[in-house]
């Protein structure tokens, strides 16, 4: 498991603060709005919207917020027009960083993203400089407390998953992006609750960081993750468990 996935697991165990919950809702509302604008407001006919709604529900977003976000996307309610854009760059020790963003002001966003890279010993690169280091995959997580490993493995593989890993507190199921919703439905049809399901960028290889490098890289990662316009942060670093535990405090 790459370093940023370990860090996400540690933060998940610590629980979400109210501020983080608010940022999560803001990002989910943007994604629902853009998904509805791109593919219509019917989740049954719009897989991206269906996934966004499921993710929002898993985060306990009120139904009214979801409904309004869809209506803004379809034009039934006035709303901001967001543009999808990706940014690529390097963190400390040459770590590859890939960002997926939704913004209503590209000039502002790129300026702020460049500042964050520079602040934490990285640099923003050109489009295409690191994208080739990642593979797009569907990732479904199921909490290990709700199902035994053999059962979830059988269900996932029968539904078309390509791999599954036990990450301690969750099973991480990997699948082709196009099959994400089909596999999710197959799991839920067996009365197994899904913790999350999303299309992700998986690094082909990772850069092992020492403690000093890890501390700097995690600061950059968190700063990017907390930026309102950044929907997803992907990076190919790895950190030894003892260093990760120490940095997590």
BAMI-213876 format. One line per field, with one value per residue (C-alpha): residue in three letters; residue number from 0; y, x, z. Coordinates in steps of 0.05 Angstrom, whole numbers. Layout:
REM residues N
type = ALA,...
seq = NUM,...
yy = Y,...
xx = X,...
zz = Z,...
***
This chain:
REM residues 249
type = UNK,UNK,UNK,UNK,UNK,UNK,UNK,UNK,UNK,UNK,UNK,UNK,UNK,UNK,UNK,UNK,UNK,UNK,UNK,UNK,UNK,UNK,UNK,UNK,UNK,UNK,UNK,UNK,UNK,UNK,UNK,UNK,UNK,UNK,UNK,UNK,UNK,UNK,UNK,UNK,UNK,UNK,UNK,UNK,UNK,UNK,UNK,UNK,UNK,UNK,UNK,UNK,UNK,UNK,UNK,UNK,UNK,UNK,UNK,UNK,UNK,UNK,UNK,UNK,UNK,UNK,UNK,UNK,UNK,UNK,UNK,UNK,UNK,UNK,UNK,UNK,UNK,UNK,UNK,UNK,UNK,UNK,UNK,UNK,UNK,UNK,UNK,UNK,UNK,UNK,UNK,UNK,UNK,UNK,UNK,UNK,UNK,UNK,UNK,UNK,UNK,UNK,UNK,UNK,UNK,UNK,UNK,UNK,UNK,UNK,UNK,UNK,UNK,UNK,UNK,UNK,UNK,UNK,UNK,UNK,UNK,UNK,UNK,UNK,UNK,UNK,UNK,UNK,UNK,UNK,UNK,UNK,UNK,UNK,UNK,UNK,UNK,UNK,UNK,UNK,UNK,UNK,UNK,UNK,UNK,UNK,UNK,UNK,UNK,UNK,UNK,UNK,UNK,UNK,UNK,UNK,UNK,UNK,UNK,UNK,UNK,UNK,UNK,UNK,UNK,UNK,UNK,UNK,UNK,UNK,UNK,UNK,UNK,UNK,UNK,UNK,UNK,UNK,UNK,UNK,UNK,UNK,UNK,UNK,UNK,UNK,UNK,UNK,UNK,UNK,UNK,UNK,UNK,UNK,UNK,UNK,UNK,UNK,UNK,UNK,UNK,UNK,UNK,UNK,UNK,UNK,UNK,UNK,UNK,UNK,UNK,UNK,UNK,UNK,UNK,UNK,UNK,UNK,UNK,UNK,UNK,UNK,UNK,UNK,UNK,UNK,UNK,UNK,UNK,UNK,UNK,UNK,UNK,UNK,UNK,UNK,UNK,UNK,UNK,UNK,UNK,UNK,UNK,UNK,UNK,UNK,UNK,UNK,UNK
seq = 0,1,2,3,4,5,6,7,8,9,10,11,12,13,14,15,16,17,18,19,20,21,22,23,24,25,26,27,28,29,30,31,32,33,34,35,36,37,38,39,40,41,42,43,44,45,46,47,48,49,50,51,52,53,54,55,56,57,58,59,60,61,62,63,64,65,66,67,68,69,70,71,72,73,74,75,76,77,78,79,80,81,82,83,84,85,86,87,88,89,90,91,92,93,94,95,96,97,98,99,100,101,102,103,104,105,106,107,108,109,110,111,112,113,114,115,116,117,118,119,120,121,122,123,124,125,126,127,128,129,130,131,132,133,134,135,136,137,138,139,140,141,142,143,144,145,146,147,148,149,150,151,152,153,154,155,156,157,158,159,160,161,162,163,164,165,166,167,168,169,170,171,172,173,174,175,176,177,178,179,180,181,182,183,184,185,186,187,188,189,190,191,192,193,194,195,196,197,198,199,200,201,202,203,204,205,206,207,208,209,210,211,212,213,214,215,216,217,218,219,220,221,222,223,224,225,226,227,228,229,230,231,232,233,234,235,236,237,238,239,240,241,242,243,244,245,246,247,248
yy = 0,67,120,165,105,90,162,161,98,131,193,149,115,182,204,266,335,382,424,363,342,411,406,336,361,420,373,323,377,400,329,317,383,369,297,320,374,326,266,288,286,213,170,106,133,169,123,180,215,149,139,211,204,139,171,230,185,145,212,225,285,307,286,358,378,323,343,416,398,356,413,462,415,406,480,476,519,574,553,561,530,487,464,398,404,362,385,346,357,331,330,319,264,265,238,241,280,279,324,324,391,426,502,564,603,567,625,628,553,543,600,572,500,524,561,499,457,510,518,444,431,410,439,441,408,406,364,293,295,243,217,159,134,118,69,88,35,28,21,-6,-11,-54,-52,-117,-117,-129,-190,-245,-243,-307,-285,-215,-243,-293,-241,-190,-237,-268,-197,-181,-151,-159,-160,-150,-130,-133,-65,-81,-41,-47,-94,-56,-85,-65,-68,-36,33,14,-43,-3,5,-66,-95,-48,-69,-143,-133,-94,-147,-195,-147,-126,-51,-14,39,75,66,111,113,124,132,75,86,35,40,80,122,102,162,172,208,278,269,236,294,345,302,291,366,378,321,347,419,398,353,410,459,471,461,395,335,280,276,217,207,150,153,99,105,51,33,55,124,131,114,164,220,205,220
xx = 0,29,45,-14,-61,-29,-38,-111,-121,-90,-134,-195,-180,-172,-240,-261,-261,-318,-274,-254,-327,-345,-290,-313,-384,-360,-321,-377,-427,-380,-373,-449,-461,-410,-433,-506,-486,-445,-493,-561,-596,-620,-570,-597,-574,-511,-459,-415,-473,-494,-424,-421,-489,-468,-404,-443,-492,-434,-407,-475,-491,-564,-610,-631,-558,-553,-618,-598,-529,-563,-611,-553,-520,-582,-597,-661,-626,-574,-503,-429,-401,-340,-286,-250,-174,-114,-47,18,82,136,143,206,253,220,153,102,38,-26,-85,-157,-191,-257,-251,-289,-224,-165,-117,-130,-126,-61,-28,-49,-29,40,49,35,84,138,124,136,198,162,147,88,103,75,14,36,99,75,7,41,65,-7,-61,-134,-172,-237,-227,-282,-270,-308,-295,-264,-311,-372,-350,-298,-243,-262,-334,-318,-263,-310,-365,-316,-280,-346,-370,-308,-257,-185,-153,-166,-120,-132,-110,-124,-188,-215,-213,-191,-222,-191,-229,-234,-266,-323,-342,-342,-417,-433,-385,-410,-482,-462,-430,-489,-537,-504,-522,-449,-443,-393,-352,-330,-326,-289,-244,-172,-102,-57,19,58,116,132,188,211,219,261,232,251,227,163,148,155,116,58,53,48,-2,-47,-43,-64,-118,-147,-150,-223,-212,-174,-219,-166,-91,-51,23,73,109,117,135,158,106,149,161,87,66,116,93,20,35
zz = 0,-20,32,18,26,93,114,93,135,196,187,179,245,280,255,216,247,232,186,146,142,114,61,42,32,-11,-56,-61,-80,-135,-162,-161,-196,-251,-259,-267,-316,-358,-359,-334,-267,-270,-230,-263,-331,-305,-273,-251,-216,-185,-156,-131,-96,-64,-39,-11,25,55,81,113,69,77,20,10,-5,-56,-89,-95,-123,-177,-193,-200,-248,-291,-290,-248,-196,-208,-192,-206,-270,-253,-301,-293,-296,-276,-250,-245,-208,-162,-87,-46,-70,-138,-115,-172,-154,-196,-179,-203,-193,-203,-208,-228,-237,-268,-260,-185,-176,-214,-176,-108,-127,-152,-86,-45,-86,-77,-3,11,-31,-95,-162,-209,-276,-346,-364,-378,-336,-286,-310,-344,-276,-254,-277,-272,-232,-194,-119,-73,2,51,126,151,211,167,127,127,74,37,28,1,-43,-75,-87,-115,-163,-187,-203,-244,-195,-215,-145,-71,-13,62,89,162,174,102,43,-19,-82,-148,-214,-283,-277,-323,-277,-212,-204,-227,-175,-122,-134,-132,-64,-36,-64,-15,42,50,61,17,53,-10,-85,-133,-194,-171,-199,-175,-178,-219,-170,-107,-78,-8,37,99,160,139,68,92,139,82,33,80,92,17,9,64,40,-30,-3,38,-21,-39,-114,-107,-112,-109,-95,-120,-104,-112,-45,7,81,128,181,239,208,190,261,290,243,259,332
***
